[in-house]
Amino acid sequence: MARIGVDEWVEQSDERSEDYDGLIGPVRRILDNMAPGLKLAIGAGLVALLPLFLQQGQVRIGVSILILAMLALGLNIVVGWAGLLDLGYVAFAGFGAYFYAAVASDQIPAHWPTALVLPVIVFLSGALGVLLSLASRRLAGDYLAILTLFFGLIFLELVRNFSRLPFVSEDFDPTGGPNGIPGVEPWSFFGFEINTFNRHYYLLLALLVLLMVGLHNLDKSRTGRAWRATRDDPLAAGHMTTPVNKVRLLAVAAGAAIAGFTGAAFAAVQVGVFPTNFALVFLITIYAAVILGGSGSIPGVVLGALVIGYLPELLRNPATASWLFYLGVSVALVARMRPWSRLAGVVGGLIAFGFGVRWLVKAIWIDVSSGEAAEGFLSGILDGWILILGDHRDIITNIAFVVAIGGALLAVLSTGWRQVFVLIPTLYLGILVWENRLVFEPSLTRQLLFGAMLVVMMAVRPQGLLGKKRVEIT
Amino acid sequence: MEFFLRQTINGLTLGSVYALLAIGYSMVYGILKLLNFAHGEVYMFGAFAGYGMLVMLGGPASPIVPVWLLIPLMFLAAIVVSIVVGVTMERFAYRPLRNSPRIAPLISAIGVSFFLQATALFLFSAGFRSYDAPDLIDISTGIAIGPVDVWLVRVLVIVVASTLMVLLTLWVNKSRTGKAVRAVSFDREAAEMMGIDVDRVVVVTFLIGSALAGVGGVMAGLVFGRIFSFMGFTAGLKAFTAAVVGGIGSIPGAMLGGLLIGMAESYTTAYISSTFQNLIVFSLLIIVLLVKPTGLLGKPELVKV
C-alpha cells in the first residue's frame, strides 16, 4: 500500500537535492565522483595503518569488528539484497566455528590442516544453506523467518546436548556440550601461524577487502540484479523469467558460506567456542549492524559493523560512556528541535528544573542524595545539579525509568511548546537514571540501545545511514 | 495409567498457558500479517505484575486479603500492565510502519522484544522470583479425577483458560467488533472501504491478545512458581510454535496447537528425557511446516495481484 504514483526515483528525489547543499555538499560530490576502488583503497590503507598506533587490546577490538563486518556483509546478501528474513544466520557461523574448533583441537582425534579445513567449511556451510532453503522452498515470506529461527534454536540445542543424543556413543563428543571447546589452535598455513592479534588483523582486513570487492561485483552482476528483482516483486520477477527459487537459494547459500568461513576465524581468534557465543544476542548484533548501516549498501554495512562493534567498548568505561550519552542527546535535540527558541527553552527549562528538584528534595528529604556523579567530562558541573541517589536508589530509578520512557513516547506524539514541556522532565529523569544506574551497567545499556535503535531506525530512517530509500510495490 | 493421567493433566495445564499466548500471536498475524516477536515479553510483564500485586498484598504466606479475592486481583494487575505494554507497542513500534516493506515491522518487533527484555532486567534484575503458590493454596487440596488428585491451582488454570477461550470464540463470532476483526483479517483494504475503523480493530486485537498473555503469565507463575526476566523468550517461542502448528491466523488453530505442544512437551519429559524437550517441540514444528505449510487448521493464502 505505497503512496500512489510514488516509485523509488520519486522517493529518493528529496535526498538527491538536499544532501548536496551546505557545508558537506562539495565533500559529498567529490566522494561521489571517486571510483569505488579508489575509495576502498584509501579506506583500507588508513585502517591498515591503525595497529601501528594502537595497543594490543585495541587491536583485539579491531579484529572483532572485522569479524562482525564480514558476518554483516554475509547477512546483507540475504536480508538486504534478496529480502529474506533469515533468523538462523548465526547457526551457520556457529557451524563453521564448531567445525573448525573440532578439527583444530583435541576434541576429536582428527586433526586437519587449516588450508584444507577452510574450503571444506565454506562448502559445507553453503550446502547447509542450500538444504535449509530447499526445506523452506514452499514457504513464502514469514514462514522462512520462522523456519530459520527454529533452525538456529535447534542448532544450539544440538550443540549443547550432542553426546547425550540417542545412537551417539558417550565418548564421541565433537561439540563439548555446554562447556564448549577450549584450546583451539590458531590458523596455520604451511607452517605460518596466525597467532598474534596483528596477524589476525591484517589477514582479516585483507579478507574483508576481498569480500567487499567480490560483493560489489556480484551486486552489479546478473545475479545481483536478480536478487533485487525478487526482493522488490517476486511475482513480476518470476514472470520476467527470473528463477525466483533458485535465486533465493543462492542468496541463503552465499550468506551461509560467508558466515561459516567467518565463524572459523571467530573460533581461532577466541581460542575456543562456546554455545553462548551463538545465542540470540549475537544475531541481533549482526542485524543491528546491517540495519544501522543501511541494508543493501556494502560501505553502509561495514560502517554499521564499525559503530555497533565499537559501541560496547565505549560504554564499558563510564567516562567515555557519559560523553557518548550527552553527545547523543545533544545531537538528537539539535537535529529535531526547531525553531531554535524551543531548543533554548528545553535547555534552559532543563537546567532550571534540575536545580528546582534538587532544592525541593534537599528541603523535604535530605538523605536521598549522597556521593558524586560518575567521572566524566561533565562530572564537575553535574555534581551540583543532578541528584546522586543513596538509600533508595533502585526503586527511585525504576520509577524514573518507566516515567521517562512514557515521557519520551508522549514527546513523540506531541508538537510545539507542549513537546518542550514534556521533554524537560523526561530528559531530567533520563539523566537521573543514566547517572545513577545505566552508566555502571554497560551490557544492559547496550541491550536497551540496540533494541531501541532497531525500532527507531525502522520508524525514522529504514534505509539506514548509507542505504537508499526503497518502495515496495504491492 | 495413573502416571499417564498425571502427565496428561500436566500437559493440559501447560497447553492452556501456551494456547492463551498463541491466540495473541495468531490474532495479530491474522490482522497485520506481522509476527509479533515481542508477545512473549508481554506475558513476562504480566507475570511480574501479578507478582507485584501479590507482594503488595502481603505475600503468599500472609496475604491481607482472602485468597479468593487475591487471585483475581493478581489477574487484574497482570491484565492492566499487559494491555498497557501491548497497546503502547502497537502504537509506537508497529503503526508507523503499516505501509513500509514487510520486513520493517518484523525487525522492529525484534527490537521491541530486545528492548523489553532489557527493561525487565533493569526493573526486576536477573534473579528468579517465586509466587510460592503452595503457600497460597495448599498442594493437597484438589479434585480427584480417577486415581489422580489434581491440585486446585491446576484446575483453576484449566478452567479459566477454557472459559476465556469459549468467551473469545463467542465474541469473535457473534459480536459486532468480532465481526470487524474477522473482516479486517480477511481483507484489510476492503474492510477499510466498507467503513471499518482499521486502527481501532488493530488496537482491540492487541488489547485482547495482551490481556490473554497477561493472564497466561500469572498462570505460569502460579503453576510453575519461578518467574524471571527471560521467561518470555522461551514461552513465547513455544506459543509461537503452537500458533504456527495450529495454523497461524486461525484462533481455534492456536488453541489446538497450544494444547498439542503442551501435551507433546509433557509426554517427552515423562517418557523420553527432559534434555530433548525443546529439540522435539521444535522439530515437531518443522515437520508440520514441511508437510502442511499452513498449519493444521490454517487456510492456504490466496495471492492477489
Interface residues (C-beta under 8 A of the other chain):
Chain A: M1 A2 R3 V79 G83 L85 A135 R138 L139 A140 G141 D142 Y143 A145 I146 L147 F150 F151 L153 I154 E157 L158 N161 R164 L165 L235 L280 I284 Y287 I291 N398 F401 V402 I405 L409 V412 R437 L438 E441 L444 Q447 L448 F450 G451 A452 M453 L454 V455 M458 A459 P462 R470 E472
Chain B: Y29 K33 L35 T88 F92 A93 P96 L97 R98 N99 S100 P101 R102 I103 A104 P105 L106 I107 S108 I110 G111 V112 S113 F114 F115 L116 Q117 A118 T119 L121 F122 L123 E189 F233 L237 F240 T241 V244 S273 T275 F276 N278 L279 F282 S283 L285 I286 L289 L290 P293 E301 V303 V305
